[in-house]
Amino acid sequence: MNKRIEELAVSSGIYDSLCDPYDALKNGDYYSSIKIDLEKFAELIVKECCQYLENEAERLYGLSASEVDPLFQSNYELCAFKCYDNSQGLKDNFGVE
């Protein structure tokens, strides 16, 4: 599990409320199968956030292409670039590809 996701799960108290009493992975760790599900859940949330930022970047690039004022055009492009940059930052921070 990504270290940051695990830290957030622990600090939120989720491990106190979730466990697998049947030890589905049969490894003696009653949390291991939950960790897999939790990591997948967190990964899906991060991917959804990144997709939102990337969609917004595309929308801003579209506005930039139709803008006649160079100042507004460059502002749209800068904002679009930052959306992509933030999306990549989120992926890097949470170890999502």
C-alpha positions as CSV (number, residue, x, y, z in Angstrom):
1,M,0.0,0.0,0.0
2,N,1.2,3.5,-0.8
3,K,2.7,5.0,2.4
4,R,0.6,8.2,2.2
5,I,-2.7,6.3,1.6
6,E,-1.8,4.1,4.6
7,E,-1.1,7.1,6.8
8,L,-4.4,8.7,5.9
9,A,-6.2,5.4,6.6
10,V,-4.6,5.1,10.0
11,S,-5.2,8.7,10.9
12,S,-8.9,8.5,9.8
13,G,-9.4,5.5,12.1
14,I,-10.6,3.3,9.3
15,Y,-8.5,0.4,10.5
16,D,-10.4,0.5,13.8
17,S,-13.7,-0.1,12.0
18,L,-12.6,-2.5,9.3
19,C,-11.0,-5.9,9.4
20,D,-11.4,-9.3,7.9
21,P,-12.2,-11.7,10.7
22,Y,-11.9,-14.6,8.3
23,D,-8.4,-13.8,7.2
24,A,-9.3,-14.2,3.5
25,L,-5.6,-14.2,2.5
26,K,-4.8,-16.8,5.2
27,N,-1.6,-15.0,6.2
28,G,-2.4,-14.2,9.9
29,D,-3.0,-10.5,9.1
30,Y,-6.7,-9.7,9.6
31,Y,-6.2,-6.4,7.8
32,S,-4.3,-7.5,4.7
33,S,-7.3,-8.1,2.5
34,I,-8.8,-4.9,3.6
35,K,-5.6,-3.0,2.8
36,I,-5.9,-4.2,-0.8
37,D,-9.5,-3.0,-1.0
38,L,-8.7,0.2,0.7
39,E,-5.8,0.9,-1.6
40,K,-7.9,0.2,-4.7
41,F,-10.7,2.6,-3.4
42,A,-8.2,5.3,-2.7
43,E,-6.6,4.8,-6.1
44,L,-10.0,5.2,-7.8
45,I,-10.6,8.4,-5.9
46,V,-7.2,9.8,-6.9
47,K,-7.8,8.8,-10.6
48,E,-11.2,10.4,-10.6
49,C,-9.8,13.7,-9.2
50,C,-6.9,13.6,-11.8
51,Q,-9.4,12.9,-14.6
52,Y,-11.4,16.0,-13.5
53,L,-8.3,18.1,-13.6
54,E,-7.3,16.8,-17.0
55,N,-10.8,17.4,-18.4
56,E,-10.7,21.0,-17.1
57,A,-7.3,21.4,-18.7
58,E,-8.7,20.3,-22.1
59,R,-11.7,22.7,-21.6
60,L,-9.3,25.6,-20.9
61,Y,-7.1,24.7,-23.9
62,G,-10.2,24.8,-26.0
63,L,-11.1,28.3,-24.7
64,S,-7.5,29.4,-25.3
65,A,-7.7,28.3,-28.9
66,S,-10.9,30.3,-29.5
67,E,-9.7,33.4,-27.7
68,V,-8.5,36.4,-29.7
69,D,-7.0,38.4,-26.9
70,P,-3.4,37.2,-26.4
71,L,-3.5,38.0,-22.7
72,F,-6.7,35.9,-22.1
73,Q,-5.2,33.2,-24.3
74,S,-2.1,32.9,-22.3
75,N,-4.1,32.9,-19.0
76,Y,-6.2,30.0,-20.2
77,E,-3.1,28.1,-21.3
78,L,-1.4,28.8,-17.9
79,C,-4.4,27.5,-16.0
80,A,-4.6,24.5,-18.3
81,F,-1.0,23.7,-17.7
82,K,-1.4,24.0,-13.9
83,C,-4.4,21.6,-14.1
84,Y,-2.1,19.0,-15.8
85,D,0.7,19.8,-13.4
86,N,-1.6,19.3,-10.3
87,S,-3.0,16.1,-11.8
88,Q,0.6,14.7,-12.1
89,G,1.4,15.9,-8.6
90,L,-1.6,14.0,-7.2
91,K,-0.5,10.8,-9.0
92,D,3.0,11.2,-7.8
93,N,2.0,11.9,-4.2
94,F,-0.3,8.9,-4.0
95,G,1.7,6.5,-6.2
96,V,-1.0,6.2,-8.8
97,E,-0.2,5.7,-12.5
